[in-house]
Amino acid sequence: MNRRYKSLLVLLLLLMTAVASAQTKQKRMVKGTIVDFVTLDPVERVDSVEILRADSTLATKARWYDEYKYNRNNYYYSGKYVKEFTAEVPDTGTYILHVEAPDFHPFYQKFTVNSGKRQFETDLGRVELRKKAKPVDSDVNLKEVVVQATKLKFYFDGDTLVYDATAFVTDQSFTLNDALKKMPGIDIRNDGTIYSNGRKVEALLLNGKDFFNKDRKTLLDNLPAFMVKDVKIYDKTQDSLSLFKREREFRGLVMDVKMKKEYATSTIGKADVGYGTGNHYQGKLFGMKFNSLGRVSVSANINNVNSTELQVSEYVRVSEGTMFGDDGEQRNTQTQMNYNFDHSKGLYALNGNVKINYYDAEMLSLTNTQNFYSTGDVFSRAS
């Protein structure tokens, strides 16, 4: 090989070395934009942007600045300033971006700078910082707050259907009868017969006792609904462990009215009094006391307006309305007492009914007579 070719070969090798050196020394840049995680607005103040190696040692620090972006890309709103950063990394490999800003949690993100490609810029896109929660003072005075919630009205506890009575009491004057009529699936007839989803309720219990089962109208029409906690409906099986024979032998569908704890032992009373023209009057009195071992209830009705309304029991059926018609006046005095008592150790169980009725009536009968004779008609009137 002559001298001329040797010179050309040396020159070519030098050029190739220079190109390779230039490629290895090519800058590898990392960039991104710092925004608020919630609003996507730029973060106004940034304390530091660092590029860490995989072992968390510092590789380099980034520069950041505000730049006005217009239709930059989908990450940013057009026509806004954004906080953008750039950094030069020494080589390819895995790095960690670390950003610190006041009022924001520290941000860490792992990324890779690829090797073997002619790609010298890595765009990390949107770096979203999450704000720290503001400290709350230990004592905070709030204005009036109204909390609204949906109350669970009824649910199944195994085979027992449970109604939350408080969800159906929309008026403090409601009786048990008023609340039950609002419960879906419950049907109450005028005579006190109760149906649950088409099935007849065989027994009405109060806190598990059948004291009012034979006198349901007294309980339905007089027990204030606000005293009731819930109403349970279930199939009762024979209970061989009960102290009382009637409870051991009974089985069937029952409605058990559960009282609130503070009303488990209660005394209830009410009175209605009215006076009208023509010296007409009416007065109704009712009183009831019950606990876990017994109950007694008393009803009275005194009037002269032909009313015979009293509680309907199994023992006495009393009709309502007038007995003597519109041309007479009936004065009524009616008193009724029902009682149930169970001995605490099951030695005896008493129940009964006492009723006293007094009626005093006046009737006015008017008779007009007309007789036809050949000499003329004869009229007569008697009262």
CORFENBEL-V123004 format. One record per pair of residues at least 4 apart in sequence whose ideal C-beta (glycine too) atoms are under 6 Angstrom apart, sorted by the first residue. I is the first residue (numbers start at 1). J is the second residue. Records with the same first field share a line. If there is no record, write none. Layout:
# CORFENBEL-V123004
I=J ; J
This chain:
# CORFENBEL-V123004
1=5 ; 6
26=120
27=88
28=89 ; 113 ; 120
29=86 ; 88 ; 121
30=87 ; 89 ; 122
31=86 ; 123
32=85 ; 124 ; 127
33=82 ; 84 ; 126
34=43 ; 83 ; 127
35=40 ; 42 ; 126 ; 128
36=41
37=128 ; 130
42=81 ; 82 ; 83
43=83 ; 101 ; 129
45=102
46=64 ; 101
47=100 ; 101
48=100
49=62 ; 64 ; 85 ; 99
50=61 ; 98
51=59 ; 60 ; 87 ; 89 ; 95
52=56 ; 96 ; 98
53=57 ; 59
54=94
59=89
60=87
62=85 ; 87
63=86
64=83 ; 85
66=81
67=82 ; 84
68=81
69=76 ; 82
70=78 ; 79
71=78
72=76
75=126
76=82
89=113
92=113 ; 115
94=112
95=111
96=108 ; 110
97=109
98=108
99=107
100=106
101=129
103=131 ; 132
104=129 ; 131
105=130 ; 132
107=129
111=124
113=122
114=119
151=167
153=164 ; 167
154=163
155=162
156=161
157=162
160=232 ; 234
161=233
162=230 ; 232
163=183 ; 231
164=230
165=179 ; 228 ; 230 ; 231
168=179 ; 182 ; 183
169=174 ; 179 ; 225 ; 226
172=226
174=178 ; 179 ; 225
175=221 ; 225
176=220 ; 223 ; 225
177=220 ; 221
179=225
180=186 ; 188
185=196 ; 197
186=196
187=195
188=194
189=193
192=216 ; 217
194=201
195=200
196=201 ; 233
199=253
201=253 ; 255
202=252 ; 253
203=210 ; 213 ; 254
204=212 ; 213 ; 216 ; 255
205=210 ; 254 ; 256
206=212 ; 257
207=259
211=295 ; 340
212=219
214=314
215=313 ; 338
216=220
217=221 ; 311 ; 312
218=222 ; 297 ; 311
219=223
222=286
227=259 ; 260 ; 263
228=257
229=258 ; 260
230=258
231=257
232=256
233=255
235=253
236=251 ; 254
237=251
238=251
239=248
240=248
242=247 ; 248
243=346
244=346 ; 349
259=263 ; 264
265=291
267=289
268=288
269=287
270=286
271=285
272=284
273=283
274=282
275=281
276=280
280=304 ; 305
282=303 ; 305
283=302
284=301
285=300
286=299
287=298
288=297
289=296
290=295
293=342
294=340 ; 341
295=340
296=339
297=338
298=337
299=310 ; 311 ; 336
300=335
301=310 ; 334
302=333
303=307 ; 332
304=331
306=322 ; 330
308=318 ; 332
309=320
310=318 ; 334 ; 336
313=353
315=353
316=355
323=330
324=328 ; 330 ; 361 ; 363
327=364
328=362 ; 363
329=362
330=361
331=360
332=359
333=358
334=357
335=356
336=355
337=354
338=353
339=352
340=351
341=350
342=349
343=347 ; 348
366=383
367=382
368=381
369=380
370=377 ; 379
371=378
372=377
